[in-house]
Amino acid sequence: MLPAIPLIDARSDPLATADPAAVGALRDTIFGSFRSIAAGALPVADRVARRWLARSTSPYLAELDAIAARTRTAGTYAINLSYEYGCTTLARADAPGLAPTLRRTLDWPFRGLGRAAIVAHRCGPAGEFFDVTWPGAVGTLTAVAPGRFAAAINQAPLFRRTRAEILRPLDYTRNLVSTLSRERGMPPLHLLRHVFETAPTFSHALELLQTVELARPVLFTLIGCATDDIVVIERRERDATVHLGPGSVANDWREPQIGWEPRPCAL
């Protein structure tokens, strides 16, 4: 039997999910055997991440500051500005006339993250929603707002400036530097939470996910309550490609684009 996933009521207290012991354990799970090496770098990474976040359009900096103050866990800011490497999403109606279903597989290479998962019961001006998340996380990766919509994030492919396998770390570094130095849009995870808090309908959610400027490319899958309310949104920082209808999403554009490399789960 799989263990029960904790349901935490965060409607009146956004910090309810930020148990210091759980946040620290999650950080150690993410870094695994490299945590002793990462320990020295995390405070610097946090300072860089927070400085960038303060210049972005994210509405959740104050909440992150409060989480960092409560947990006193190095890595809080840096980890909150990252998201998964490999996952798969399927959106379809299982039979004619039925509302669509969103299926999600989190096939990460990080051992132990499944055991740390929680469901946060959150709310905003548009209503309540259930956010499948982790202790101390501010953004939203997968959530459902009953009677409105459900949505999930997948990481977009990697933009490559080089072609050699050995130079892939250089592309990661250059992309990160470009984001930190040039982009001021909202982190994708923060936009998705903002949509669940503020969008009253599927169509409003779709508009926001298409148009709000982002800090980095991302793939959104969105479903509503009507049979045809299914869409995959391929986002770059300031533009979007929208695919209507049933489909599955991994970590690549539907139409291959020169310079972009799919992200395999093994990396």
C-alpha positions as CSV (number, residue, x, y, z in Angstrom):
1,M,0.0,0.0,0.0
2,L,1.2,3.5,-0.9
3,P,1.4,5.9,2.1
4,A,-1.3,8.6,2.3
5,I,-0.4,12.0,1.0
6,P,-1.0,14.7,3.7
7,L,-3.7,17.3,3.0
8,I,-2.7,20.6,4.6
9,D,-5.1,23.5,4.9
10,A,-3.2,26.6,3.8
11,R,-6.2,28.8,3.1
12,S,-5.8,31.1,6.0
13,D,-2.0,30.5,6.6
14,P,0.1,30.2,3.4
15,L,3.0,29.1,5.7
16,A,1.2,26.0,6.9
17,T,3.1,23.9,4.4
18,A,6.5,25.2,5.6
19,D,7.3,22.8,8.5
20,P,11.1,23.5,9.2
21,A,11.9,19.8,9.6
22,A,10.0,18.8,6.4
23,V,11.6,21.6,4.4
24,G,15.1,20.6,5.6
25,A,14.5,16.9,4.8
26,L,13.2,17.8,1.3
27,R,16.3,19.8,0.6
28,D,18.5,16.9,1.7
29,T,16.5,14.5,-0.5
30,I,17.0,16.7,-3.5
31,F,20.7,16.9,-3.2
32,G,21.2,13.4,-1.9
33,S,24.9,12.5,-1.6
34,F,25.9,15.9,-2.9
35,R,24.3,17.8,0.0
36,S,27.7,18.4,1.8
37,I,29.1,19.9,-1.4
38,A,25.9,22.0,-2.0
39,A,25.8,23.3,1.6
40,G,28.5,25.9,1.0
41,A,27.0,27.1,-2.3
42,L,23.3,27.4,-1.3
43,P,23.6,30.7,0.7
44,V,25.2,32.3,-2.4
45,A,22.5,30.8,-4.7
46,D,19.8,32.1,-2.3
47,R,21.1,35.6,-2.5
48,V,21.3,35.5,-6.3
49,A,17.8,34.0,-6.5
50,R,16.2,36.4,-4.1
51,R,17.8,39.5,-5.8
52,W,16.5,38.3,-9.2
53,L,13.0,37.5,-7.7
54,A,12.8,41.0,-6.3
55,R,13.3,42.4,-9.8
56,S,10.7,40.0,-11.4
57,T,6.9,40.4,-11.5
58,S,6.3,37.5,-9.0
59,P,3.7,38.3,-6.3
60,Y,5.2,35.7,-3.9
61,L,8.4,37.2,-2.7
62,A,7.0,38.2,0.7
63,E,5.7,34.7,1.2
64,L,9.1,33.2,0.4
65,D,10.8,35.6,2.8
66,A,8.5,34.4,5.5
67,I,9.2,30.8,4.7
68,A,12.9,31.4,4.8
69,A,12.6,33.2,8.1
70,R,10.5,30.4,9.6
71,T,12.6,27.5,8.4
72,R,16.1,29.0,8.4
73,T,16.9,26.5,5.6
74,A,19.6,27.4,3.1
75,G,18.3,26.8,-0.5
76,T,14.8,28.0,0.1
77,Y,14.9,30.7,-2.6
78,A,17.1,28.8,-5.1
79,I,15.0,25.6,-5.0
80,N,11.8,27.5,-5.3
81,L,13.0,28.9,-8.7
82,S,13.6,25.5,-10.2
83,Y,11.2,22.9,-11.5
84,E,11.2,19.3,-12.7
85,Y,13.5,17.8,-15.4
86,G,11.3,15.0,-16.6
87,C,7.6,14.3,-16.3
88,T,4.7,13.3,-18.5
89,T,1.1,14.7,-18.7
90,L,-1.9,13.3,-20.6
91,A,-5.1,15.3,-21.1
92,R,-8.2,13.8,-22.7
93,A,-11.9,12.9,-22.2
94,D,-12.2,9.2,-21.5
95,A,-15.5,8.9,-23.3
96,P,-17.7,11.2,-25.5
97,G,-19.6,13.8,-23.5
98,L,-17.4,13.4,-20.4
99,A,-15.4,16.2,-18.8
100,P,-11.7,15.8,-19.6
101,T,-9.2,14.2,-17.3
102,L,-5.6,15.3,-16.5
103,R,-3.2,12.5,-15.8
104,R,0.2,13.2,-14.4
105,T,3.4,11.1,-14.0
106,L,6.3,12.6,-12.1
107,D,9.1,10.4,-13.5
108,W,12.0,12.3,-11.9
109,P,15.6,11.0,-11.2
110,F,15.4,12.2,-7.6
111,R,14.8,9.5,-5.1
112,G,12.5,10.2,-2.2
113,L,10.5,13.2,-3.7
114,G,7.3,11.1,-3.9
115,R,7.4,10.4,-0.2
116,A,7.7,14.1,0.5
117,A,4.6,15.2,-1.6
118,I,1.8,17.0,0.1
119,V,-1.5,18.5,-1.1
120,A,-2.1,22.1,-0.1
121,H,-5.7,23.4,0.1
122,R,-5.3,27.0,-1.0
123,C,-7.6,29.8,-2.0
124,G,-7.6,33.1,-3.8
125,P,-10.1,35.7,-5.1
126,A,-11.4,33.3,-7.7
127,G,-12.0,30.4,-5.3
128,E,-10.3,27.4,-3.7
129,F,-8.0,24.8,-5.3
130,F,-5.9,21.8,-4.3
131,D,-2.1,22.1,-5.1
132,V,0.0,18.9,-5.3
133,T,3.3,20.3,-3.9
134,W,6.1,19.9,-1.4
135,P,7.0,21.5,2.0
136,G,8.1,25.1,1.6
137,A,7.2,25.4,-2.1
138,V,5.5,28.6,-3.2
139,G,4.8,27.9,-6.9
140,T,2.3,25.4,-8.4
141,L,3.3,22.5,-10.6
142,T,0.0,20.5,-10.6
143,A,-3.3,21.6,-9.2
144,V,-7.1,21.3,-9.6
145,A,-9.8,23.9,-8.9
146,P,-13.1,22.0,-8.6
147,G,-15.7,23.5,-11.0
148,R,-13.1,25.6,-12.8
149,F,-10.1,23.9,-14.3
150,A,-7.0,21.8,-13.6
151,A,-3.4,22.3,-15.0
152,A,0.1,21.1,-14.9
153,I,3.6,22.3,-15.8
154,N,6.3,20.5,-17.8
155,Q,9.7,21.8,-18.4
156,A,10.4,23.0,-21.9
157,P,13.3,21.7,-24.0
158,L,16.8,23.0,-23.5
159,F,18.0,25.8,-25.8
160,R,21.4,24.7,-27.2
161,R,24.1,27.0,-28.4
162,T,26.5,24.2,-28.8
163,R,26.2,20.6,-30.2
164,A,28.8,18.5,-28.4
165,E,27.5,16.4,-25.5
166,I,30.4,17.5,-23.3
167,L,29.4,21.2,-23.7
168,R,25.8,20.7,-22.4
169,P,26.7,22.1,-19.0
170,L,27.9,25.3,-20.8
171,D,24.4,25.7,-22.3
172,Y,22.8,25.3,-18.9
173,T,25.0,27.9,-17.5
174,R,24.6,30.4,-20.4
175,N,20.8,30.0,-20.3
176,L,20.8,30.6,-16.5
177,V,23.0,33.7,-16.8
178,S,20.7,35.0,-19.6
179,T,17.6,34.6,-17.5
180,L,19.2,36.2,-14.4
181,S,20.6,39.2,-16.3
182,R,17.8,39.9,-18.9
183,E,14.5,38.5,-17.9
184,R,12.1,40.1,-15.5
185,G,8.9,38.1,-16.2
186,M,7.2,35.8,-13.7
187,P,8.6,32.3,-12.9
188,P,6.3,29.8,-14.6
189,L,5.4,28.1,-11.3
190,H,4.4,31.4,-9.8
191,L,2.3,32.2,-12.8
192,L,0.4,28.9,-12.5
193,R,-0.4,29.5,-8.8
194,H,-1.5,33.1,-9.6
195,V,-3.8,31.7,-12.3
196,F,-5.4,29.3,-9.8
197,E,-5.9,32.1,-7.3
198,T,-7.3,34.7,-9.8
199,A,-8.9,33.1,-12.9
200,P,-12.6,32.3,-12.4
201,T,-13.0,30.3,-15.7
202,F,-11.1,28.1,-18.1
203,S,-11.0,30.8,-20.7
204,H,-9.6,33.4,-18.3
205,A,-6.9,30.9,-17.2
206,L,-6.0,30.2,-20.8
207,E,-5.7,33.9,-21.5
208,L,-3.3,34.5,-18.6
209,L,-1.2,31.4,-19.4
210,Q,-0.8,32.7,-23.0
211,T,0.0,36.3,-22.4
212,V,1.7,37.0,-19.0
213,E,5.4,37.5,-19.6
214,L,7.6,34.7,-18.2
215,A,11.1,34.3,-17.1
216,R,11.8,31.1,-19.0
217,P,10.1,28.7,-21.5
218,V,7.6,26.2,-20.1
219,L,4.8,23.8,-21.2
220,F,1.4,24.2,-19.7
221,T,-1.4,21.7,-19.9
222,L,-4.9,23.1,-19.0
223,I,-8.3,21.4,-18.9
224,G,-11.7,22.7,-18.0
225,C,-15.1,21.2,-17.3
226,A,-16.5,20.9,-20.8
227,T,-15.5,18.0,-23.1
228,D,-13.5,20.3,-25.5
229,D,-11.8,22.3,-22.7
230,I,-8.3,20.8,-23.4
231,V,-5.2,22.8,-24.4
232,V,-1.5,22.5,-24.4
233,I,0.4,25.9,-24.3
234,E,4.0,26.0,-25.4
235,R,5.4,29.2,-23.9
236,R,8.5,31.2,-24.6
237,E,9.1,34.3,-22.5
238,R,6.9,36.6,-24.6
239,D,5.0,34.4,-27.0
240,A,2.9,31.2,-27.1
241,T,1.9,28.4,-29.3
242,V,-1.5,26.9,-28.4
243,H,-2.6,23.3,-29.3
244,L,-6.3,22.6,-28.8
245,G,-7.7,19.2,-28.1
246,P,-6.5,15.9,-26.4
247,G,-2.8,15.3,-26.2
248,S,0.2,14.3,-24.1
249,V,3.2,16.3,-23.1
250,A,6.7,15.4,-22.1
251,N,9.6,17.9,-22.4
252,D,9.7,19.0,-26.0
253,W,7.8,21.2,-28.5
254,R,5.3,19.3,-30.6
255,E,7.0,20.6,-33.8
256,P,10.8,20.2,-33.6
257,Q,12.6,23.5,-33.6
258,I,16.2,24.1,-34.5
259,G,18.4,24.8,-31.5
260,W,16.1,23.1,-28.9
261,E,16.9,19.7,-27.3
262,P,14.3,17.5,-25.5
263,R,15.1,16.9,-21.9
264,P,15.4,13.2,-21.1
265,C,14.5,12.0,-17.6
266,A,18.0,10.6,-17.0
267,L,19.6,14.1,-16.8
